């Protein structure tokens, strides 16, 4: 699951009884709570500054993602379990 999807569902789980399994993208779009939270998140993200580091080697990219997640203390938003 992509970060933005996880963020949406995490925020919704605090306010609505939906289950990830039981709801579709179309239903999410119609959900007022989701719509409000998603709009707030888009506004917050639009004010962020980002930097992009192109890394072509997949092994280096994987190691960098884990390192950056630990260094920036964002482990709670990143999942590296692939099994």
Buried (B, 14 or more C-beta within 10 A) or exposed (E): EEEEEBBBBEBBEEEBEBEEEEBEEEEBEEBEBBEEBBEEBEEEEEEEEEEEEEEEEEEEEEEBEEEEBEEEEEEEEBEEEEE
